[in-house]
C-alpha cells in the first residue's frame, strides 16, 4: 500500500500542450496548428479532421482524485485514453512519474500499464465463464503471477470492495454495481499508483451510484491512490473530486476545486453548469468571511472575542447551524488560535446566493 502522506503534492501525471487530431490528414493538420495556430473549426474545414483534444494542460498529484467533466463529445474520454497511450497523441507531452509515455517501447508500455496505471471502463467487461475471484485476478494472471499468490491478492482486493463472500460466483449472478466493484478490485489487485476511471458508474441506478461514489472516494483515499475520474455529471465530480477539469469541444475550460468552480466560473459555459448546484456544502468560511478590521470598524460595539468560532474550512451549512446557536448574527473564523475573518448573516446569504459581498452585514 502507498502511504497517503508520502510525497504529498508530487506530480504523477502531467499533460503539456497535448493535442489529439483524428482524420486522414491529421499530420498536415498538426503542422498547420504549429505553424498557423488554426482553430478546431478551421482544422475541420481545411483538413476534414476532428480535434478530440486541443492544447490540454493538467497535472495529477499523488493522493489526488482528479475529475474530468464534460458533455458527450467534449474530449474527456479521448484525454483519459491518451494518459496510458491507448491512443497516440498528435502533439504535446504526457508524462507518468516523470517518464514520457510516447517514448516507451512496447515492453515498457505494458510494464507501465501493469504496474503504474489501472483502468476501469463504463463497461467492466468481466469474463462471463470465470468466477469473481478469477476475474479479479486476471491482470495478475496475464503478468505471470503464480495462481496461489494472485488469488490471495485478488481475495484481498475483493474484501476491500465488499465482495469477500462472492468470490465463487459468476458475473451473471451479480448486480451492475457489484460487477463494477469487481472491475475496481481487478484494478486494485495490480496495486497501481494511478487508477483511471472512465464513467464507471453512469449506467447505474442513482442510489447505487451515490453509494459507489462514496465508497470509491473513501477507498482511494484510504489506500493512498491517485485517480483520474471521467464523468458527464458535475454533481458526481463534486462528490468525488479534489479538483475538477471542465472540458468543452476538446478544450479544458477551467481547472479548480469544486468551490473554485462554483464561486468563480471561468465563463458562461461553466456558469450554466453550476447554476443549479447547491452551495451549502461547497462554499467555505474563508470564501464568505469579512476582514476582521473591516468588521471591527463597522461594529465597534461587538466584542470579537465573545463570538462563536468556526474554522476557515467550515461550510455554509455548518455556519448556518452555528449562527442559529449564537446570540449575535456573526461568527469569528479562527485559524491557529487567531481570528482571521468574520462571517455575518449577510455574508452567509451572499455565499448561498453566489453574489459578491461588498459591505459588512448588520449584527
C-alpha positions as CSV (number, residue, x, y, z in Angstrom):
1,X,0.0,0.0,0.0
2,X,1.2,3.5,-0.8
3,X,1.5,5.9,2.2
4,X,-1.1,8.6,1.5
5,X,1.1,11.3,3.1
6,X,4.3,10.3,1.3
7,X,5.4,12.9,-1.3
8,X,2.2,14.8,-1.0
9,X,1.9,17.2,-3.9
10,X,4.2,15.1,-6.2
11,X,3.0,15.2,-9.8
12,X,2.4,11.7,-11.0
13,X,0.7,12.5,-14.3
14,X,1.2,15.6,-16.4
15,X,-0.1,16.8,-19.8
16,X,1.7,19.6,-21.6
17,X,0.1,21.2,-24.7
18,X,-1.5,17.8,-25.7
19,X,-3.4,17.6,-28.9
20,X,-5.3,14.7,-30.5
21,X,-6.5,15.1,-34.1
22,X,-8.4,12.4,-35.9
23,X,-8.5,12.1,-39.7
24,X,-6.6,11.0,-42.8
25,X,-4.8,14.3,-42.9
26,X,-4.0,14.6,-39.2
27,X,-0.3,15.1,-39.7
28,X,-0.9,18.0,-42.0
29,X,-3.4,19.5,-39.5
30,X,-0.8,19.2,-36.7
31,X,1.7,21.1,-38.8
32,X,-0.9,23.8,-39.5
33,X,-1.6,24.1,-35.8
34,X,2.1,24.5,-35.1
35,X,2.7,27.0,-37.9
36,X,-0.6,28.9,-38.1
37,X,-2.4,28.2,-34.8
38,X,-5.6,27.0,-36.5
39,X,-8.8,26.6,-34.5
40,X,-10.8,23.4,-34.2
41,X,-13.3,24.7,-36.8
42,X,-10.6,25.7,-39.2
43,X,-9.0,22.3,-39.0
44,X,-12.3,20.6,-39.8
45,X,-12.9,23.0,-42.7
46,X,-9.3,22.9,-44.2
47,X,-8.3,19.3,-43.5
48,X,-11.5,17.4,-42.8
49,X,-10.0,16.4,-39.4
50,X,-11.7,16.4,-36.0
51,X,-9.9,17.8,-32.9
52,X,-10.6,15.5,-30.0
53,X,-8.3,17.2,-27.5
54,X,-6.9,20.7,-28.0
55,X,-3.8,22.0,-26.2
56,X,-4.6,20.3,-22.9
57,X,-2.5,21.0,-19.8
58,X,-3.1,19.4,-16.5
59,X,-1.3,17.8,-13.5
60,X,-2.5,15.0,-11.3
61,X,-0.8,14.8,-7.9
62,X,-0.1,11.9,-5.6
63,X,-3.2,11.1,-3.5
64,X,-5.5,13.3,-5.6
65,X,-8.8,12.4,-7.2
66,X,-8.8,14.5,-10.3
67,X,-12.2,14.6,-12.2
68,X,-12.5,15.5,-15.8
69,X,-16.1,16.5,-16.6
70,X,-17.8,17.4,-19.9
71,X,-20.7,16.6,-22.1
72,X,-20.7,13.9,-24.8
73,X,-18.1,14.9,-27.4
74,X,-16.2,17.2,-25.1
75,X,-13.0,15.1,-25.4
76,X,-12.8,13.8,-21.9
77,X,-12.7,10.1,-22.8
78,X,-10.2,10.8,-25.5
79,X,-8.0,12.6,-23.0
80,X,-8.0,9.7,-20.4
81,X,-7.1,7.2,-23.2
82,X,-4.1,9.4,-24.0
83,X,-2.8,9.1,-20.5
84,X,-1.9,5.5,-20.8
85,X,-1.4,5.6,-24.6
86,X,-4.4,3.6,-25.6
87,X,-4.4,6.1,-28.4
88,X,-1.3,8.2,-29.6
89,X,-1.2,11.9,-29.0
90,X,-0.9,14.0,-32.2
91,X,1.3,16.6,-30.4
92,X,2.4,17.5,-26.9
93,X,3.9,15.6,-24.0
94,X,2.4,13.2,-21.5
95,X,4.5,12.0,-18.6
96,X,3.7,9.4,-15.9
97,X,6.0,9.5,-12.9
98,X,8.4,11.7,-15.0
99,X,8.6,9.3,-18.0
100,X,7.4,10.4,-21.4
101,X,4.7,7.9,-22.3
102,X,5.2,8.4,-26.1
103,X,8.9,7.3,-25.8
104,X,8.2,4.0,-24.1
105,X,8.7,0.9,-26.2
106,X,6.1,-1.9,-26.3
107,X,7.5,-3.8,-23.4
108,X,8.0,-0.6,-21.2
109,X,4.4,0.5,-22.0
110,X,3.0,-2.9,-21.0
111,X,5.0,-2.7,-17.8
112,X,3.7,0.8,-17.0
113,X,0.1,-0.3,-17.6
114,X,0.6,-3.4,-15.5
115,X,2.3,-1.7,-12.5
116,X,1.6,2.0,-12.5
117,X,-1.8,2.5,-14.0
118,X,-5.1,0.6,-13.6
119,X,-8.2,1.4,-15.6
120,X,-11.9,0.8,-15.1
121,X,-14.3,1.4,-18.0
122,X,-18.0,2.0,-18.0
123,X,-18.4,-1.5,-19.5
124,X,-16.4,-3.5,-17.0
125,X,-16.0,-6.4,-19.4
126,X,-15.9,-9.3,-17.0
127,X,-15.1,-12.8,-18.4
128,X,-18.5,-14.5,-18.2
129,X,-17.3,-18.0,-17.6
130,X,-14.8,-17.1,-14.9
131,X,-15.6,-16.6,-11.2
132,X,-15.4,-13.3,-9.5
133,X,-12.1,-14.3,-7.9
134,X,-10.7,-15.3,-11.3
135,X,-11.8,-12.0,-12.9
136,X,-10.3,-10.0,-10.1
137,X,-7.0,-12.0,-10.5
138,X,-7.0,-11.8,-14.3
139,X,-4.5,-8.9,-14.7
140,X,-2.1,-10.7,-12.4
141,X,-2.5,-13.9,-14.4
142,X,-1.5,-12.0,-17.5
143,X,1.6,-10.8,-15.7
144,X,2.5,-14.4,-14.9
145,X,1.9,-14.2,-11.2
146,X,1.5,-17.8,-9.7
147,X,-2.0,-18.9,-9.1
148,X,-1.9,-19.1,-5.3
149,X,-0.3,-15.7,-5.0
150,X,-2.6,-14.0,-7.5
151,X,-5.7,-15.5,-5.9
152,X,-4.6,-14.3,-2.4
153,X,-4.0,-10.8,-3.8
154,X,-7.4,-10.8,-5.6
155,X,-9.1,-12.1,-2.5
156,X,-7.8,-9.1,-0.5
157,X,-8.9,-6.7,-3.2
158,X,-12.4,-8.2,-3.2
159,X,-12.5,-7.8,0.5
160,X,-11.7,-4.1,0.1
161,X,-14.7,-3.6,-2.2
162,X,-17.1,-5.6,-0.1
163,X,-17.3,-8.8,-2.2
164,X,-15.4,-11.3,0.0
165,X,-18.5,-13.6,0.1
166,X,-19.0,-13.6,-3.7
167,X,-15.6,-14.9,-4.9
168,X,-17.0,-18.2,-6.4
169,X,-20.0,-16.6,-8.2
170,X,-20.1,-15.9,-11.9
171,X,-20.6,-12.3,-13.3
172,X,-24.2,-13.1,-14.3
173,X,-25.1,-13.6,-10.7
174,X,-24.0,-10.1,-9.8
175,X,-25.9,-6.8,-10.0
176,X,-24.5,-3.9,-12.1
177,X,-23.0,-2.2,-9.0
178,X,-21.3,-5.4,-7.9
179,X,-19.8,-6.0,-11.3
180,X,-18.3,-2.5,-11.2
181,X,-16.8,-3.4,-7.8
182,X,-15.2,-6.5,-9.4
183,X,-13.7,-4.2,-12.0
184,X,-12.3,-1.9,-9.3
185,X,-11.0,-4.9,-7.4
186,X,-9.3,-6.1,-10.6
187,X,-7.6,-2.7,-10.9
188,X,-6.6,-2.6,-7.3
189,X,-5.2,-6.1,-7.3
190,X,-2.3,-4.9,-9.5
191,X,-1.6,-2.2,-6.8
192,X,-1.3,0.7,-9.3
193,X,-0.4,4.2,-8.1
194,X,-2.9,5.7,-10.5
195,X,-6.4,4.5,-11.3
196,X,-8.2,5.7,-14.5
197,X,-12.0,5.6,-14.3
198,X,-14.0,6.2,-17.5
199,X,-17.6,6.9,-16.4
200,X,-17.7,3.7,-14.4
201,X,-21.0,4.4,-12.6
202,X,-23.0,6.2,-15.3
203,X,-25.2,3.3,-16.2
204,X,-26.2,2.5,-12.5
205,X,-29.3,3.5,-10.6
206,X,-29.0,6.8,-8.7
207,X,-28.9,5.2,-5.2
208,X,-26.3,2.6,-6.1
209,X,-24.4,5.2,-8.0
210,X,-24.1,7.5,-5.0
211,X,-23.1,4.6,-2.8
212,X,-20.3,3.6,-5.1
213,X,-19.1,7.2,-5.4
214,X,-18.7,7.5,-1.7
215,X,-17.1,4.0,-1.5
216,X,-14.7,4.8,-4.3
217,X,-13.6,8.1,-2.7
218,X,-13.1,6.5,0.7
219,X,-11.2,3.5,-0.7
220,X,-9.0,5.6,-2.9
221,X,-8.1,7.9,-0.1
222,X,-7.5,5.1,2.4
223,X,-5.2,3.3,0.0
224,X,-3.3,6.5,-0.9
225,X,-4.1,6.1,-4.6
226,X,-4.3,8.8,-7.2
227,X,-7.2,8.7,-9.6
228,X,-8.4,10.3,-12.8
229,X,-12.2,10.1,-12.9
230,X,-14.2,10.8,-16.1
231,X,-17.8,11.9,-15.8
232,X,-20.5,13.9,-17.6
233,X,-22.2,14.7,-14.2
234,X,-21.0,17.8,-12.3
235,X,-22.6,16.6,-9.1
236,X,-20.6,13.4,-9.4
237,X,-17.4,15.3,-10.0
238,X,-18.1,17.5,-7.0
239,X,-18.9,14.5,-4.8
240,X,-15.7,12.6,-5.7
241,X,-13.1,15.0,-6.9
242,X,-10.4,17.0,-5.1
243,X,-10.1,19.1,-8.3
244,X,-12.2,19.2,-11.4
245,X,-11.3,20.0,-15.0
246,X,-14.3,21.1,-17.2
247,X,-13.9,20.3,-20.9
248,X,-15.8,21.7,-23.9
249,X,-15.0,20.9,-27.6
250,X,-11.7,19.3,-26.7
251,X,-10.6,22.3,-24.6
252,X,-10.0,22.3,-20.8
253,X,-12.1,25.4,-19.9
254,X,-11.4,25.5,-16.2
255,X,-9.5,23.6,-13.5
256,X,-10.1,24.0,-9.8
257,X,-11.7,22.8,-6.7
258,X,-15.5,22.4,-6.6
259,X,-15.6,25.6,-4.6
260,X,-13.4,27.5,-7.1
261,X,-15.6,26.4,-10.0
262,X,-18.9,27.1,-8.3
263,X,-17.9,30.5,-6.8
264,X,-15.7,31.7,-9.8
265,X,-16.8,30.1,-13.0
266,X,-14.4,30.8,-15.9
267,X,-17.1,31.6,-18.5
268,X,-20.8,31.4,-19.3
269,X,-20.4,27.7,-20.2
270,X,-19.2,26.9,-16.8
271,X,-21.8,29.2,-15.2
272,X,-24.6,27.2,-16.8
273,X,-23.2,24.0,-15.4
274,X,-23.0,25.3,-11.8
275,X,-26.3,27.3,-11.8
276,X,-28.3,24.5,-10.2
277,X,-25.6,23.3,-7.8
278,X,-26.2,23.9,-4.1
279,X,-23.5,25.9,-2.4
280,X,-24.4,24.9,1.1
281,X,-21.8,22.2,1.4
282,X,-19.3,23.6,-1.1
283,X,-18.6,27.2,-0.1
284,X,-16.4,27.6,2.9
285,X,-15.9,30.2,5.6
286,X,-12.7,31.5,4.1
287,X,-14.7,32.5,1.0
288,X,-17.6,34.4,2.7
289,X,-15.8,35.9,5.7
290,X,-15.1,39.6,6.0
291,X,-11.8,41.1,7.1
292,X,-11.6,41.5,10.9
293,X,-10.5,45.1,10.7
294,X,-13.4,46.0,8.3
295,X,-15.9,44.3,10.6
296,X,-14.5,45.9,13.8
297,X,-14.6,49.4,12.2
298,X,-18.3,49.0,11.3
299,X,-19.2,47.3,14.6
300,X,-17.1,48.8,17.4
301,X,-19.6,47.6,20.0
302,X,-19.1,43.9,19.1
303,X,-16.5,42.0,21.2
304,X,-15.0,39.7,18.6
305,X,-13.5,37.5,21.4
306,X,-17.1,36.7,22.5
307,X,-18.3,35.4,19.2
308,X,-18.7,31.7,18.5
309,X,-15.9,30.4,16.3
310,X,-15.6,28.3,13.2
311,X,-12.7,27.1,11.1
312,X,-11.8,28.5,7.7
313,X,-12.9,25.2,6.1
314,X,-16.4,25.1,7.7
315,X,-19.1,25.0,5.0
316,X,-22.1,27.3,4.8
317,X,-24.4,24.6,6.2
318,X,-22.4,24.3,9.4
319,X,-22.0,28.1,9.6
320,X,-25.8,28.5,9.4
321,X,-26.2,26.0,12.3
322,X,-23.6,27.8,14.4
323,X,-25.2,31.2,13.6
324,X,-28.6,29.9,14.8
325,X,-26.9,29.0,18.1
326,X,-25.2,32.3,18.5
327,X,-26.7,35.3,20.4
328,X,-25.3,37.5,17.6
329,X,-25.6,37.0,13.8
330,X,-21.9,36.8,13.4
331,X,-19.1,34.2,13.8
332,X,-15.4,34.5,14.2
333,X,-13.3,32.5,11.8
334,X,-10.3,31.3,13.7
335,X,-7.0,29.8,12.4
336,X,-4.0,28.9,14.7
337,X,-5.9,30.4,17.6
338,X,-6.4,33.9,16.0
339,X,-9.4,35.4,14.3
340,X,-8.8,35.7,10.6
341,X,-12.2,36.8,9.5
342,X,-15.9,37.4,10.5
343,X,-18.9,35.6,8.9
344,X,-22.1,37.7,9.2
345,X,-25.7,36.7,8.3
346,X,-25.4,38.9,5.3
347,X,-22.2,37.3,4.0
348,X,-23.8,33.9,4.5
349,X,-26.7,34.9,2.4
350,X,-24.3,36.2,-0.3
351,X,-22.5,32.9,-0.2
352,X,-25.7,30.9,-0.7
353,X,-26.8,33.2,-3.5
354,X,-23.4,33.3,-5.2
355,X,-23.1,37.1,-5.3
356,X,-20.1,39.0,-4.0
357,X,-20.4,40.8,-0.7
358,X,-19.2,44.4,-0.8
359,X,-20.3,45.5,2.6
360,X,-20.5,44.2,6.1
361,X,-23.7,42.6,7.3
362,X,-25.7,44.0,10.2
363,X,-25.3,42.3,13.5
